[in-house]
Amino acid sequence: MQDSKRVKNPRKQRKMVFNAPAHIRHKFMSAPLSSELRASRGTRTLPVRKGDTVRIERGDNKGFEGKVSRVDTRAYRIYLEGLTREKVDGTNIFLPIHPSKVQIRNLNLTDNWRKDILGRKKEIEKPEKEEKPKIKPTKKAEKALEKPKAEVKELEEERIEAPPAKEEALHEEKPSEVPQKVPSAKKAPARKTAAKRPAAKEAAKEEEVSIEEKVPVKKAAAKPKTAVKKTAVPKEAPAEKKAEKKPVSKPRAKRKASQENEGG
């Protein structure tokens, strides 16, 4: 079975764990390193081996620290020296612990293969970020930067020299500014506008009078139209009278009898 193959079905995941080959089972026995080992060895996790010193991080025996006495890759459990329990018959047995619940505090480096693994992992570690060499600006860019710097220096020099010169200018300009203020000159246009307002009001009144004179003429012209409409209404009355006289006509037999009586 390949380690790179990934499945989401829980049934298949459990099957892959329990039927995994030895080289993959060895990876499943990994545990995190302490912060000191992580900094010195350049890796976060390593498979637990016999002789490593570990500390339990979770469970009922949290905080217990001891050496690994046995590693069971078939059941995915490790056993620590001193961590035992008593059975009913009085015998003591080691407690099994999953490697993901412990932290490696000290490594057993008697195996040369393990030293090689740590050496390869340290090489893979990302190097520190090197400072990028600063790019020298071109001649055009340097000239463009020099201009604003020269302008800033000129402004700073002016600010340093400006305060006494400004004070003298203010003292000299104050007496000349006072006589220039003429309040009468500002009020003159206001009087002109006031003189024009009554003329405008009179013109508006004349317009209103002329409009009122024209309006009654229009009303008088409109009256005969309404009178014509009223006279047109009684014309319908004779038509109704004619309609009433029609049913009064006598039958033909009666007319003949009446004519004979008149002739005799």
Secondary structure, 3 states (H helix, E strand, C coil): CCCCCCCCCHHHHHHHHHCCCHHHHHHHCEEEECHHHHHHHCCCEEECCCCCEEEECCCCCCCCEEEEEEEECCCCEEEECCCEEECCCCCEEECCECHHHEEEEECCCCCHHHHHHHHHHHHHCCCCCCCCCCCCCCHHHHHHHHHHHHHHHHHHHHHHHHHHHHHHHHHHHHHHHHHHCCHHHHHHHHHHHHHHHHHHHHHHHHHHHHHHHHHHHHHHHHHHHHHHHHHHCCCHHHHHHHHHHHHHCCCHHHHHHHHHHHHC
